[in-house]
């Protein structure tokens, strides 16, 4: 076999392989050269447009002539092809010559199918058009949109329910708490038995606990709905840190937990919502104390970082959190799976709420824990929230 014959055999083999490859693609492919002349189409192309003549007849035919055949057969989706055929063909010629190469979606009302059409040009000006069926993607998109709308509607209904039920619960609860306080204070004379005073105290404390739970639940619902806003003003951060530590010191002492605070005397003030900041610190510190054992240590620490941010952390030497529990605990109403956590009262709102409130301040709650080695909860306040000290008077 001569070299020329061998090259011809190799070329035919390559062409056959190319044709086999194109025919195996799940989508129509058609190729036009730089002069808009038909080069080839794959099997799916001819099956999609059965009105077109054979490959041999189409070879070398101008794009506009092939388009005219499709318009005559009534297979073109765009209604403009039939109202002003000449203008439609002229527009399509401009598009194929100079139009953008961005993918476009089209709906075939005859086949009742959605298609994605992608056009690309080679360095020599050859145009390659790929058309693929995207019905499944469209169905998934519609299903996702319906699910998203349903979820948003459920979220709105939940928020409305919580707002309404919160109002309905707080009013009688405040009455219960106030009347329990009046009984405990014996404002109308001595009670018949000291036990009645203890009962009144139990009623008041239980009511206050339930009221706090309702408030946290409402705050969480507002945060998740994006309706929780901050009332920002200059805040003495050091004073709040020390105040929260002092407030929880009796609880730590009762539990046999050593509570300490490392707060620099020159810790700067910040621009923040003092109520929400106190709520964050209270939740993190109370959580650490609650899940610590007798003899464990809990430390509140604050420091200014080299980049100007303030880092606040609460570290304990308690039992720690398993890795598989860490992400789950950041979701509302989730609790750790170990036996100790199950015995401790709570509904799992503290960490998720603290995380939302920290995010509103531009930070992110970080949890670092090792089973048996304690847990550290920390977050940064951005540098743009740190206030410069006022200049001293001369």
Number of C-alpha atoms within 10 A of each C-alpha: 6 7 8 9 10 11 12 12 12 12 12 12 12 12 12 12 12 13 15 13 11 19 17 12 14 14 19 22 23 20 21 23 19 15 13 19 20 23 19 20 22 22 20 20 18 17 11 12 13 13 14 17 13 11 15 10 10 18 15 16 15 17 20 16 14 15 19 17 15 18 17 13 13 14 19 18 15 14 11 13 21 15 10 10 15 13 13 16 19 11 13 16 16 10 12 18 15 9 12 10 14 9 12 11 13 15 16 13 12 10 8 9 14 19 19 16 20 16 19 16 17 10 7 8 14 17 22 18 17 19 21 17 18 17 15 11 11 14 12 12 12 12 12 12 12 12 12 12 12 12 12 13 12 12 15 14 12 14 19 14 14 18 17 12 13 16 14 11 13 17 11 12 17 15 12 18 21 14 15 21 18 14 21 21 15 13 10 8 8 12 14 8 8 10 10 14 19 13 14 20 18 15 18 23 15 15 21 16 12 15 19 13 16 19 15 17 20 21 20 24 22 18 19 15 14 11 12 15 13 15 10 14 11 14 19 16 21 17 14 17 21 15 14 18 21 15 12 15 18 13 15 24 13 9 17 16 24 17 22 16 15 12 17 12 8 10 17 17 17 23 18 21 19 19 13 19 20 15 18 20 21 21 18 22 24 22 18 27 29 18 20 25 17 15 12 19 20 25 20 24 17 22 18 18 11 8 8 14 16 20 16 18 21 24 22 28 23 26 20 20 21 15 12 10 14 16 11 13 19 20 16 16 14 17 19 16 13 12 8 12 14 11 8 11 8 15 12 17 21 25 21 21 24 24 21 22 25 20 16 18 20 15 17 17 18 13 17 14 21 15 12 12 13 21 23 22 20 20 20 22 22 16 16 11 17 21 14 9 10 6 6 5 4 3
